Amino acid sequence: MKLLDNYLGRTVLFSVCMVLFVLVSLDGAFAYLAELDDLKDSYQALEALLFILLTLPRRIYDFLPVATLIGSLIGLGTLANTSELTVIRAAGVSISRIVWAASRPVIWLVLLGLLLGQFIVPQTEQFAQSERARYLYMGESIGSRDGYWYREGGQYTHIQVVQPNGVMYGISRFFFDDDNVLIRADFAERAIYQGDHWVLEKVRQTRISGEQTESGHFQTLRWDNTSITPQVMSVVVLKPDYLSITGLYRYAAYLESQDLESTSYFFSFWKKVLQPLTTLVMVFIAISFVFGPLRSVTMGQRLMAGIIVGLLFHYAQQFLGHVTIIFSLTPFLAAAIPLVVSLFIGVYLLKRV
């Protein structure tokens, strides 16, 4: 029985890895072609290639669930086409045993996904976006767990929160002279972009001259002559899905404490928490399809079914993410609904076998 488990596991694992390789390669190639449209003197083809290579861990993480579904369908479908699954079932092996044998190697992929999502993707993605922004806009930026730093000459800017609409919160600006001595510090609650400049709101300013300091308060303050724009921040700031689980929760909790929109971030948090279960459920769905409605179809039909189911799952998650914001649904329930529905469909199909 152990030999049978290993055989089923190797077949599924090999198919999943091959599908993952193809999906990531194609996505990376298309992304590289898209990057070539943004080439300029400071951002050449080599820098674009480096950017794509740095985003490969994120692409692997993104495609892991759907690659598991399609790969499991192909692997188990191959065994079904050669009647090996029929022989295995005739030998008295239960479907639950086959589910376990096929799921066991996927557990390693689940662990890989956790490792990528928690430790690797946040670092590589932040570095990739930061380097791309530096080459494109000639500034230097770096993300921290408590916001984002941006340097322009002798001016350092820290931004606590960047909203999707480009509005920034918690802005700190530090000015240094040629001797790297701090001469001024500005602290603003909010910044709104208007045409070609920022308007800082509720600003506290401190000027330093030798041992003397001068403080002032401004309701609004114009901030121009900067390369920081909403476009720049959109490529510097990570999307919620690419933050670590702990970093995402911290960021969402901070937004909530400031009475800012946090529902979408909590939804992304629960989606990341549930992704390991999502990957395993994809294997379960594949097995239920192979023993159910896709028992006697061609490999191309199985592949098409896997793509359709994967897309439906993906768009269902996106749709529920928007619905969560509009109707103030519980983020956990919204993130769990596609998973639970998929699980029930798999159980229903297997019960009909």
C-alpha contacts under 8 A as a table, 3 or more apart, distances in Angstrom:
res1	aa1	res2	aa2	distance
1	M	4	L	5.06
1	M	5	D	6.25
2	K	5	D	5.03
2	K	6	N	6.19
3	L	6	N	5.14
3	L	7	Y	6.11
4	L	7	Y	5.03
4	L	8	L	6.20
5	D	8	L	5.32
5	D	9	G	5.99
5	D	98	I	7.63
5	D	101	A	4.81
5	D	102	A	7.64
6	N	9	G	4.99
6	N	10	R	5.95
6	N	101	A	7.17
7	Y	10	R	5.25
7	Y	11	T	6.19
8	L	11	T	5.20
8	L	12	V	6.28
8	L	98	I	7.67
8	L	101	A	6.05
8	L	102	A	5.85
9	G	12	V	5.30
9	G	13	L	5.98
9	G	101	A	5.56
9	G	102	A	4.90
9	G	103	S	7.30
9	G	104	R	6.68
9	G	105	P	5.67
10	R	13	L	5.08
10	R	14	F	5.91
10	R	105	P	7.46
11	T	14	F	5.38
11	T	15	S	6.30
11	T	75	G	5.61
11	T	76	L	7.56
12	V	15	S	5.23
12	V	16	V	6.11
12	V	71	G	6.59
12	V	72	S	5.31
12	V	74	I	7.96
12	V	75	G	4.93
12	V	76	L	6.73
12	V	102	A	6.18
12	V	105	P	7.86
13	L	16	V	5.13
13	L	17	C	6.10
13	L	71	G	7.72
13	L	72	S	7.82
13	L	105	P	6.15
13	L	106	V	6.74
14	F	17	C	5.23
14	F	18	M	6.17
14	F	71	G	7.99
14	F	75	G	7.81
15	S	18	M	5.16
15	S	19	V	6.17
15	S	71	G	4.65
15	S	72	S	6.65
15	S	74	I	6.51
15	S	75	G	5.39
16	V	19	V	5.19
16	V	20	L	6.02
16	V	67	A	5.73
16	V	68	T	5.24
16	V	69	L	7.82
16	V	70	I	7.12
16	V	71	G	3.87
16	V	72	S	6.23
16	V	75	G	7.83
17	C	20	L	5.00
17	C	21	F	6.05
17	C	67	A	7.70
17	C	71	G	7.39
18	M	21	F	5.08
18	M	22	V	6.26
18	M	71	G	7.48
19	V	22	V	5.14
19	V	23	L	6.10
19	V	67	A	5.61
19	V	70	I	7.10
19	V	71	G	5.72
20	L	23	L	5.21
20	L	24	V	6.01
20	L	60	I	7.12
20	L	63	F	6.70
20	L	64	L	6.71
20	L	67	A	5.14
20	L	68	T	7.83
20	L	71	G	7.96
21	F	24	V	5.36
21	F	25	S	5.94
22	V	25	S	5.15
22	V	26	L	6.07
23	L	26	L	5.29
23	L	27	D	6.05
23	L	63	F	7.16
23	L	67	A	7.61
24	V	27	D	5.12
24	V	28	G	5.89
24	V	56	L	7.31
24	V	59	R	6.02
24	V	60	I	6.23
24	V	63	F	7.17
25	S	28	G	5.11
25	S	29	A	6.04
26	L	29	A	5.09
26	L	30	F	6.20
27	D	30	F	5.30
27	D	31	A	6.05
27	D	59	R	7.77
28	G	31	A	5.01
28	G	32	Y	6.07
28	G	52	I	6.39
28	G	56	L	7.30
28	G	59	R	7.87
29	A	32	Y	5.11
29	A	33	L	6.36
30	F	33	L	5.13
30	F	34	A	6.28
31	A	34	A	5.01
31	A	35	E	6.21
31	A	52	I	7.20
32	Y	35	E	4.97
32	Y	36	L	6.43
32	Y	48	A	6.78
32	Y	49	L	6.60
32	Y	52	I	6.33
33	L	36	L	5.26
33	L	37	D	7.34
34	A	37	D	5.70
34	A	38	D	7.71
35	E	38	D	5.45
35	E	39	L	7.06
35	E	48	A	6.17
36	L	39	L	5.38
36	L	45	A	6.66
36	L	48	A	7.12
38	D	43	Y	7.73
39	L	42	S	7.89
39	L	43	Y	5.31
39	L	44	Q	5.45
39	L	45	A	6.96
39	L	48	A	7.91
40	K	43	Y	5.03
40	K	44	Q	6.23
40	K	136	L	7.53
41	D	44	Q	6.57
42	S	135	Y	5.43
42	S	136	L	6.39
42	S	138	M	7.92
43	Y	47	E	5.91
43	Y	48	A	6.95
43	Y	132	R	7.85
43	Y	135	Y	5.34
43	Y	136	L	5.91
44	Q	47	E	5.40
44	Q	48	A	6.32
45	A	48	A	4.99
45	A	49	L	6.14
46	L	49	L	5.05
46	L	50	L	6.23
47	E	50	L	5.00
47	E	51	F	6.20
47	E	132	R	7.78
48	A	51	F	5.04
48	A	52	I	6.37
48	A	132	R	7.82
49	L	52	I	5.13
49	L	53	L	6.20
50	L	53	L	5.09
50	L	54	L	6.18
51	F	54	L	5.20
51	F	55	T	6.43
51	F	128	A	5.38
51	F	129	Q	7.62
51	F	131	E	7.63
51	F	132	R	6.69
52	I	55	T	5.13
52	I	56	L	6.53
53	L	56	L	5.32
54	L	57	P	7.09
54	L	124	T	5.75
54	L	125	E	6.73
54	L	127	F	7.82
54	L	128	A	5.66
55	T	58	R	5.36
55	T	59	R	6.39
55	T	121	V	7.90
55	T	124	T	6.67
55	T	125	E	5.81
55	T	128	A	6.65
56	L	59	R	4.96
56	L	60	I	6.14
57	P	60	I	5.12
57	P	61	Y	6.22
57	P	116	L	6.70
57	P	120	I	7.18
57	P	121	V	5.80
57	P	124	T	7.48
58	R	61	Y	5.02
58	R	62	D	6.11
58	R	116	L	7.59
58	R	117	G	7.84
58	R	121	V	5.36
58	R	125	E	6.96
58	R	242	Y	7.34
59	R	62	D	4.99
59	R	63	F	6.13
60	I	63	F	5.35
60	I	64	L	5.94
61	Y	64	L	5.41
61	Y	113	G	5.78
61	Y	116	L	6.56
61	Y	117	G	6.77
61	Y	121	V	7.97
62	D	65	P	7.43
63	F	66	V	5.61
63	F	67	A	5.79
64	L	67	A	5.14
64	L	68	T	6.04
64	L	109	L	7.86
64	L	113	G	7.32
64	L	279	T	7.20
65	P	68	T	5.09
65	P	69	L	6.42
65	P	275	Q	7.75
65	P	278	T	6.65
65	P	279	T	4.62
65	P	282	M	6.63
66	V	69	L	5.02
66	V	70	I	6.19
66	V	279	T	7.85
66	V	282	M	7.39
66	V	306	G	7.86
66	V	307	I	7.71
66	V	310	G	5.41
67	A	70	I	5.22
67	A	71	G	5.61
68	T	71	G	5.15
68	T	72	S	5.83
68	T	106	V	7.72
68	T	279	T	6.52
68	T	282	M	6.30
68	T	283	V	6.45
69	L	72	S	5.32
69	L	73	L	6.23
69	L	279	T	7.78
69	L	282	M	4.77
69	L	283	V	5.71
69	L	285	I	7.34
69	L	286	A	5.88
69	L	306	G	6.28
69	L	310	G	7.32
70	I	73	L	5.07
70	I	74	I	6.19
70	I	286	A	7.59
70	I	303	L	6.33
70	I	306	G	4.97
70	I	307	I	6.89
71	G	74	I	5.09
71	G	75	G	5.99
72	S	75	G	5.09
72	S	76	L	5.85
72	S	77	G	7.86
72	S	102	A	7.91
72	S	283	V	6.02
72	S	286	A	5.82
72	S	287	I	7.49
73	L	76	L	5.47
73	L	77	G	5.49
73	L	286	A	5.09
73	L	287	I	7.18
73	L	289	F	7.76
73	L	290	V	6.83
73	L	302	R	6.43
73	L	303	L	7.16
73	L	306	G	6.95
74	I	77	G	4.91
74	I	78	T	5.98
74	I	299	M	6.87
74	I	302	R	7.04
74	I	303	L	6.90
75	G	78	T	5.30
75	G	79	L	6.66
76	L	79	L	5.09
76	L	80	A	6.19
76	L	85	L	7.84
76	L	287	I	7.27
76	L	290	V	6.85
77	G	80	A	4.86
77	G	81	N	6.10
77	G	290	V	6.22
77	G	295	R	7.77
77	G	299	M	6.81
77	G	302	R	7.44
78	T	81	N	5.14
78	T	82	T	6.40
78	T	299	M	7.57
79	L	82	T	5.29
79	L	83	S	6.18
79	L	84	E	5.06
79	L	85	L	5.62
80	A	83	S	4.92
80	A	84	E	5.89
80	A	85	L	5.14
80	A	86	T	6.87
80	A	290	V	7.47
80	A	295	R	7.06
81	N	84	E	7.63
81	N	296	S	7.61
82	T	85	L	7.89
83	S	86	T	5.08
83	S	87	V	6.35
84	E	87	V	5.06
84	E	88	I	6.12
85	L	88	I	4.93
85	L	89	R	6.09
86	T	89	R	5.15
86	T	90	A	6.06
87	V	90	A	4.94
87	V	91	A	6.14
88	I	91	A	5.13
88	I	92	G	6.94
88	I	93	V	5.95
89	R	92	G	5.37
89	R	93	V	5.09
89	R	94	S	6.62
89	R	95	I	7.69
90	A	93	V	7.25
93	V	97	R	6.50
93	V	98	I	7.29
94	S	97	R	5.20
94	S	98	I	6.55
95	I	98	I	4.97
95	I	99	V	6.11
96	S	99	V	4.94
96	S	100	W	6.25
97	R	100	W	5.10
97	R	101	A	6.14
98	I	101	A	5.01
98	I	102	A	6.05
99	V	102	A	5.28
99	V	103	S	5.97
99	V	283	V	7.83
99	V	284	F	6.69
99	V	287	I	6.92
100	W	103	S	5.06
100	W	104	R	5.90
101	A	104	R	5.50
101	A	105	P	7.75
102	A	105	P	6.73
102	A	106	V	7.32
102	A	283	V	7.30
103	S	106	V	5.10
103	S	107	I	6.50
103	S	280	L	6.64
103	S	283	V	6.41
103	S	284	F	7.89
104	R	107	I	5.44
104	R	108	W	7.63
105	P	108	W	5.58
105	P	109	L	7.14
106	V	109	L	4.91
106	V	110	V	6.22
106	V	279	T	7.88
106	V	280	L	7.05
107	I	110	V	4.85
107	I	111	L	6.28
107	I	280	L	7.53
108	W	111	L	5.05
108	W	112	L	6.19
109	L	112	L	4.82
109	L	113	G	6.12
110	V	113	G	4.98
110	V	114	L	6.28
110	V	276	P	5.34
110	V	279	T	6.80
110	V	280	L	7.81
111	L	114	L	5.03
111	L	115	L	6.17
111	L	276	P	7.87
112	L	115	L	5.08
112	L	116	L	6.09
113	G	116	L	5.07
113	G	117	G	5.93
113	G	276	P	7.40
114	L	117	G	5.16
114	L	118	Q	5.91
114	L	276	P	7.38
115	L	118	Q	5.46
115	L	119	F	5.76
115	L	120	I	6.72
116	L	119	F	5.70
116	L	120	I	4.69
116	L	121	V	5.38
117	G	120	I	6.38
117	G	121	V	5.46
117	G	122	P	7.05
117	G	242	Y	7.17
117	G	243	L	7.57
117	G	244	S	5.85
117	G	245	I	7.38
117	G	272	K	7.94
118	Q	121	V	7.04
118	Q	122	P	7.08
118	Q	243	L	7.65
118	Q	244	S	4.44
118	Q	245	I	5.92
118	Q	246	T	7.71
119	F	122	P	6.35
119	F	123	Q	6.91
119	F	244	S	6.73
120	I	123	Q	5.45
120	I	124	T	6.13
121	V	124	T	5.23
121	V	125	E	5.56
121	V	242	Y	6.44
121	V	243	L	7.60
121	V	244	S	7.72
122	P	125	E	5.41
122	P	126	Q	5.94
122	P	242	Y	5.69
122	P	243	L	5.15
122	P	244	S	5.88
123	Q	126	Q	5.33
123	Q	127	F	6.13
124	T	127	F	5.11
124	T	128	A	5.93
125	E	128	A	4.98
125	E	129	Q	6.07
125	E	238	L	7.43
125	E	242	Y	7.25
126	Q	129	Q	5.28
126	Q	130	S	5.89
126	Q	142	I	7.39
126	Q	143	G	6.60
126	Q	236	V	7.23
126	Q	237	V	7.56
126	Q	238	L	6.48
127	F	130	S	5.02
127	F	131	E	5.98
127	F	142	I	7.44
128	A	131	E	5.28
128	A	132	R	6.12
129	Q	132	R	5.07
129	Q	133	A	6.07
129	Q	235	V	5.74
129	Q	236	V	5.28
129	Q	237	V	7.70
129	Q	238	L	7.85
130	S	133	A	5.15
130	S	134	R	6.12
130	S	140	E	7.17
130	S	141	S	5.57
130	S	142	I	6.14
130	S	235	V	7.55
130	S	236	V	5.36
131	E	134	R	4.95
131	E	135	Y	6.19
131	E	140	E	7.78
131	E	141	S	7.95
132	R	135	Y	5.27
132	R	136	L	6.03
132	R	235	V	7.88
133	A	136	L	5.10
133	A	137	Y	5.59
133	A	138	M	7.20
133	A	139	G	7.07
133	A	140	E	7.55
133	A	141	S	7.66
133	A	232	V	6.58
133	A	235	V	6.53
133	A	236	V	6.35
134	R	137	Y	5.43
134	R	138	M	4.69
134	R	139	G	4.81
134	R	140	E	5.21
134	R	141	S	7.06
135	Y	138	M	5.41
135	Y	139	G	7.66
137	Y	227	S	6.82
137	Y	232	V	7.44
139	G	150	Y	7.17
139	G	151	R	6.19
139	G	152	E	5.79
139	G	227	S	7.16
140	E	150	Y	5.63
140	E	151	R	5.17
140	E	152	E	6.97
141	S	148	Y	7.18
141	S	149	W	5.48
141	S	150	Y	4.20
141	S	151	R	6.26
141	S	236	V	7.12
142	I	148	Y	5.91
142	I	149	W	5.23
142	I	150	Y	6.51
142	I	236	V	7.88
143	G	147	G	6.12
143	G	148	Y	4.34
143	G	149	W	6.08
143	G	236	V	7.96
143	G	237	V	7.49
144	S	147	G	5.30
144	S	148	Y	5.70
144	S	149	W	7.49
145	R	247	G	6.43
146	D	160	Q	6.35
146	D	251	Y	7.88
147	G	158	H	6.89
147	G	159	I	5.56
147	G	160	Q	4.24
147	G	161	V	6.23
148	Y	158	H	5.54
148	Y	159	I	5.15
148	Y	160	Q	6.42
148	Y	237	V	7.58
149	W	156	Y	7.04
149	W	157	T	5.63
149	W	158	H	4.49
149	W	159	I	6.48
150	Y	156	Y	5.84
150	Y	157	T	5.07
150	Y	158	H	6.40
151	R	154	G	7.39
151	R	155	Q	5.85
151	R	156	Y	4.60
151	R	157	T	6.27
152	E	155	Q	5.23
152	E	156	Y	6.48
152	E	226	T	7.78
153	G	156	Y	7.98
154	G	175	F	5.98
154	G	176	F	5.12
154	G	177	D	6.58
154	G	178	D	7.46
154	G	180	N	7.53
155	Q	173	R	6.95
155	Q	174	F	5.68
155	Q	175	F	4.65
155	Q	176	F	6.30
156	Y	173	R	5.75
156	Y	174	F	5.11
156	Y	175	F	6.58
157	T	171	I	7.06
157	T	172	S	5.64
157	T	173	R	4.46
157	T	174	F	6.33
158	H	170	G	7.89
158	H	171	I	5.74
158	H	172	S	5.03
158	H	173	R	6.43
159	I	162	V	7.25
159	I	168	M	6.88
159	I	169	Y	6.61
159	I	170	G	5.71
159	I	171	I	4.68
159	I	172	S	6.53
160	Q	168	M	7.58
160	Q	169	Y	5.89
160	Q	170	G	4.86
160	Q	171	I	6.43
161	V	168	M	5.69
161	V	169	Y	5.04
161	V	170	G	6.54
162	V	166	G	6.24
162	V	167	V	5.98
162	V	168	M	4.54
162	V	169	Y	6.44
162	V	233	M	7.61
162	V	237	V	7.46
163	Q	166	G	5.38
163	Q	167	V	5.35
163	Q	168	M	6.22
164	P	167	V	7.45
164	P	234	S	7.80
166	G	192	I	7.52
166	G	193	Y	7.49
166	G	230	P	4.93
166	G	233	M	7.48
166	G	234	S	7.63
167	V	190	R	7.32
167	V	191	A	6.01
167	V	192	I	5.25
167	V	193	Y	7.14
167	V	230	P	7.83
168	M	171	I	7.18
168	M	190	R	5.65
168	M	191	A	5.13
168	M	192	I	6.79
169	Y	188	A	7.69
169	Y	189	E	5.62
169	Y	190	R	4.40
169	Y	191	A	6.40
170	G	187	F	7.36
170	G	188	A	6.04
170	G	189	E	4.92
170	G	190	R	6.08
171	I	186	D	7.95
171	I	187	F	5.78
171	I	188	A	5.13
171	I	189	E	6.39
171	I	190	R	6.74
171	I	191	A	7.43
172	S	185	A	7.23
172	S	186	D	5.69
172	S	187	F	4.59
172	S	188	A	6.49
173	R	185	A	5.59
173	R	186	D	5.02
173	R	187	F	6.51
174	F	182	L	7.07
174	F	183	I	7.93
174	F	184	R	6.00
174	F	185	A	4.62
174	F	186	D	6.62
175	F	182	L	5.87
175	F	183	I	5.81
175	F	184	R	5.12
175	F	185	A	6.29
176	F	179	D	7.52
176	F	180	N	5.12
176	F	181	V	5.11
176	F	182	L	4.46
176	F	183	I	5.58
176	F	184	R	7.22
177	D	180	N	5.23
177	D	181	V	5.47
177	D	182	L	6.68
177	D	183	I	6.65
178	D	181	V	7.41
182	L	185	A	7.83
182	L	208	I	7.13
183	I	207	R	5.84
183	I	208	I	4.68
183	I	209	S	6.40
184	R	205	Q	7.38
184	R	206	T	5.62
184	R	207	R	4.38
184	R	208	I	5.73
185	A	205	Q	5.83
185	A	206	T	5.24
185	A	207	R	6.58
186	D	203	V	6.67
186	D	204	R	5.76
186	D	205	Q	4.47
186	D	206	T	6.45
187	F	203	V	5.49
187	F	204	R	5.12
187	F	205	Q	6.40
188	A	191	A	7.33
188	A	200	L	5.98
188	A	201	E	5.83
188	A	202	K	5.59
188	A	203	V	4.31
188	A	204	R	6.43
189	E	200	L	7.51
189	E	201	E	5.98
189	E	202	K	5.79
189	E	203	V	6.83
190	R	200	L	5.87
190	R	201	E	5.29
190	R	202	K	7.37
191	A	198	W	6.11
191	A	199	V	5.45
191	A	200	L	4.47
191	A	201	E	6.16
192	I	198	W	5.50
192	I	199	V	5.32
192	I	200	L	6.76
193	Y	196	D	7.26
193	Y	197	H	5.82
193	Y	198	W	4.38
193	Y	199	V	6.33
193	Y	229	T	7.43
193	Y	230	P	7.35
194	Q	197	H	5.56
194	Q	198	W	5.91
194	Q	199	V	7.04
196	D	224	D	7.27
197	H	222	R	7.09
197	H	223	W	5.86
197	H	224	D	4.70
197	H	225	N	7.55
197	H	226	T	7.85
198	W	222	R	6.05
198	W	223	W	4.93
198	W	224	D	6.27
199	V	220	T	6.41
199	V	221	L	5.74
199	V	222	R	4.84
199	V	223	W	6.00
200	L	203	V	6.61
200	L	220	T	5.35
200	L	221	L	4.97
200	L	222	R	6.21
200	L	223	W	6.84
201	E	218	F	7.53
201	E	219	Q	5.62
201	E	220	T	4.47
201	E	221	L	6.56
202	K	217	H	7.27
202	K	218	F	5.85
202	K	219	Q	4.57
202	K	220	T	5.96
203	V	217	H	5.66
203	V	218	F	5.01
203	V	219	Q	6.22
203	V	220	T	6.58
203	V	221	L	7.00
204	R	215	S	7.38
204	R	216	G	5.97
204	R	217	H	4.71
204	R	218	F	6.57
205	Q	215	S	5.59
205	Q	216	G	5.12
205	Q	217	H	6.16
205	Q	218	F	7.91
206	T	213	T	6.65
206	T	214	E	5.59
206	T	215	S	4.43
206	T	216	G	6.48
207	R	213	T	5.50
207	R	214	E	5.06
207	R	215	S	6.38
208	I	211	E	7.17
208	I	212	Q	5.87
208	I	213	T	4.53
208	I	214	E	6.57
209	S	212	Q	5.16
209	S	213	T	6.22
218	F	221	L	6.44
223	W	226	T	7.55
226	T	229	T	7.82
227	S	232	V	7.73
228	I	232	V	5.89
228	I	233	M	6.91
229	T	232	V	5.12
229	T	233	M	6.29
230	P	233	M	5.10
230	P	234	S	6.08
231	Q	234	S	5.16
231	Q	235	V	6.88
232	V	235	V	5.58
232	V	236	V	6.30
233	M	236	V	4.86
233	M	237	V	5.66
234	S	237	V	5.66
234	S	238	L	7.88
235	V	238	L	7.34
238	L	242	Y	6.18
238	L	243	L	6.73
239	K	242	Y	5.58
239	K	243	L	7.03
240	P	243	L	5.53
240	P	248	L	6.54
240	P	265	Y	6.16
240	P	268	S	6.30
240	P	269	F	7.94
241	D	268	S	5.91
241	D	269	F	7.72
241	D	272	K	7.35
243	L	247	G	5.90
243	L	248	L	5.46
244	S	247	G	4.95
244	S	248	L	5.79
245	I	248	L	5.19
245	I	249	Y	6.25
245	I	269	F	6.18
245	I	272	K	6.71
245	I	273	V	7.07
246	T	249	Y	5.19
246	T	250	R	6.14
247	G	250	R	5.06
247	G	251	Y	6.08
248	L	251	Y	5.11
248	L	252	A	6.08
248	L	265	Y	6.88
248	L	266	F	7.75
248	L	268	S	7.84
248	L	269	F	6.01
249	Y	252	A	5.11
249	Y	253	A	6.00
249	Y	265	Y	7.66
249	Y	266	F	6.85
249	Y	269	F	6.23
250	R	253	A	5.16
250	R	254	Y	6.17
251	Y	254	Y	5.11
251	Y	255	L	6.32
251	Y	265	Y	7.78
252	A	255	L	5.13
252	A	256	E	6.20
252	A	262	S	5.31
252	A	263	T	7.76
252	A	265	Y	5.38
252	A	266	F	5.98
253	A	256	E	5.02
253	A	257	S	6.13
253	A	262	S	7.46
254	Y	257	S	5.06
254	Y	258	Q	6.33
255	L	258	Q	5.15
255	L	259	D	6.29
255	L	260	L	4.97
255	L	261	E	6.46
255	L	262	S	5.51
256	E	259	D	5.04
256	E	260	L	5.67
256	E	261	E	6.85
256	E	262	S	5.56
257	S	260	L	7.56
261	E	264	S	7.51
262	S	265	Y	5.31
262	S	266	F	6.34
263	T	266	F	5.18
263	T	267	F	6.12
263	T	324	T	7.10
263	T	325	I	5.97
263	T	328	S	7.51
263	T	331	P	6.64
264	S	267	F	4.98
264	S	268	S	6.23
264	S	321	G	6.55
264	S	322	H	7.80
264	S	324	T	7.37
264	S	325	I	6.33
264	S	331	P	7.69
265	Y	268	S	5.02
265	Y	269	F	6.11
266	F	269	F	4.82
266	F	270	W	6.28
266	F	331	P	6.00
266	F	332	F	7.83
267	F	270	W	5.31
267	F	271	K	6.14
267	F	321	G	6.55
267	F	324	T	7.80
267	F	331	P	4.52
267	F	332	F	6.49
267	F	334	A	7.31
267	F	335	A	6.26
268	S	271	K	4.96
268	S	272	K	6.19
268	S	335	A	7.95
269	F	272	K	5.28
269	F	273	V	6.27
270	W	273	V	4.88
270	W	274	L	6.05
270	W	331	P	7.00
270	W	332	F	5.66
270	W	335	A	6.13
271	K	274	L	5.21
271	K	275	Q	6.06
271	K	332	F	7.92
271	K	335	A	5.35
271	K	336	A	7.64
272	K	275	Q	5.12
273	V	276	P	7.23
274	L	277	L	5.43
274	L	278	T	6.23
274	L	335	A	7.78
274	L	336	A	7.41
275	Q	278	T	4.72
275	Q	279	T	6.21
276	P	279	T	5.23
276	P	280	L	6.54
277	L	280	L	5.15
277	L	281	V	6.06
277	L	339	L	7.91
278	T	281	V	5.05
278	T	282	M	6.25
278	T	339	L	6.15
279	T	282	M	5.19
279	T	283	V	6.90
280	L	283	V	5.30
280	L	284	F	6.58
281	V	284	F	4.87
281	V	285	I	6.11
281	V	339	L	7.36
281	V	342	S	7.24
281	V	343	L	6.33
282	M	285	I	5.05
282	M	286	A	6.19
283	V	286	A	5.05
283	V	287	I	6.29
284	F	287	I	5.21
284	F	288	S	6.22
284	F	343	L	7.60
284	F	346	G	6.38
285	I	288	S	5.12
285	I	289	F	6.18
285	I	342	S	7.07
285	I	343	L	7.26
285	I	345	I	7.63
285	I	346	G	5.03
286	A	289	F	5.13
286	A	290	V	6.20
286	A	306	G	7.90
287	I	290	V	5.11
287	I	291	F	6.20
288	S	291	F	5.35
288	S	292	G	5.65
288	S	346	G	5.37
288	S	347	V	7.44
288	S	349	L	5.67
288	S	350	L	5.25
289	F	292	G	4.82
289	F	293	P	5.60
289	F	294	L	5.27
289	F	295	R	7.08
289	F	346	G	7.72
289	F	349	L	7.24
290	V	293	P	6.88
290	V	294	L	4.97
290	V	295	R	4.86
291	F	294	L	6.81
291	F	295	R	5.26
291	F	350	L	7.12
291	F	353	V	6.71
292	G	295	R	5.64
292	G	349	L	5.95
292	G	350	L	6.69
292	G	352	R	7.41
292	G	353	V	6.24
293	P	296	S	7.83
293	P	349	L	7.98
294	L	297	V	5.48
294	L	302	R	6.65
297	V	301	Q	6.28
297	V	302	R	6.96
298	T	301	Q	5.30
298	T	302	R	6.49
299	M	302	R	5.05
299	M	303	L	6.13
300	G	303	L	5.01
300	G	304	M	6.16
301	Q	304	M	5.05
301	Q	305	A	6.08
302	R	305	A	5.01
302	R	306	G	6.16
303	L	306	G	5.13
303	L	307	I	6.31
304	M	307	I	5.13
304	M	308	I	6.16
305	A	308	I	5.13
305	A	309	V	6.10
306	G	309	V	5.23
306	G	310	G	5.98
307	I	310	G	5.10
307	I	311	L	6.08
308	I	311	L	5.17
308	I	312	L	6.09
309	V	312	L	5.05
309	V	313	F	6.13
310	G	313	F	5.17
310	G	314	H	6.15
311	L	314	H	4.99
311	L	315	Y	6.04
312	L	315	Y	5.29
312	L	316	A	5.88
313	F	316	A	5.10
313	F	317	Q	6.32
313	F	338	P	6.48
314	H	317	Q	5.30
314	H	318	Q	6.43
315	Y	318	Q	4.90
315	Y	319	F	5.95
316	A	319	F	5.08
316	A	320	L	6.09
316	A	338	P	6.68
317	Q	320	L	5.20
317	Q	321	G	6.09
317	Q	334	A	7.88
317	Q	335	A	6.75
317	Q	338	P	6.71
318	Q	321	G	5.02
318	Q	322	H	6.56
319	F	322	H	5.33
319	F	323	V	6.22
320	L	323	V	4.81
320	L	324	T	5.88
320	L	334	A	5.80
320	L	335	A	7.37
321	G	324	T	5.18
321	G	325	I	6.72
321	G	331	P	7.93
321	G	334	A	7.00
321	G	335	A	7.61
322	H	325	I	5.33
322	H	326	I	6.34
323	V	326	I	5.09
323	V	327	F	5.85
323	V	328	S	7.64
323	V	329	L	7.38
324	T	327	F	5.57
324	T	328	S	5.17
324	T	329	L	4.61
324	T	330	T	6.89
324	T	331	P	6.41
324	T	334	A	6.65
325	I	328	S	5.24
325	I	329	L	7.07
329	L	333	L	7.64
329	L	334	A	6.97
330	T	333	L	5.50
330	T	334	A	6.36
331	P	334	A	5.12
331	P	335	A	6.12
332	F	335	A	5.20
332	F	336	A	6.10
333	L	336	A	5.06
333	L	337	I	6.03
334	A	337	I	5.49
334	A	338	P	7.93
335	A	338	P	6.94
335	A	339	L	7.68
336	A	339	L	5.23
336	A	340	V	6.11
337	I	340	V	5.22
337	I	341	V	6.06
338	P	341	V	5.16
338	P	342	S	6.04
339	L	342	S	5.24
339	L	343	L	6.21
340	V	343	L	5.05
340	V	344	F	6.22
341	V	344	F	5.18
341	V	345	I	6.22
342	S	345	I	5.12
342	S	346	G	6.24
343	L	346	G	5.14
343	L	347	V	6.26
344	F	347	V	5.09
344	F	348	Y	6.05
345	I	348	Y	5.10
345	I	349	L	6.20
346	G	349	L	5.25
346	G	350	L	6.22
347	V	350	L	5.22
347	V	351	K	6.13
348	Y	351	K	5.23
348	Y	352	R	6.59
349	L	352	R	5.32
349	L	353	V	6.91
350	L	353	V	5.28
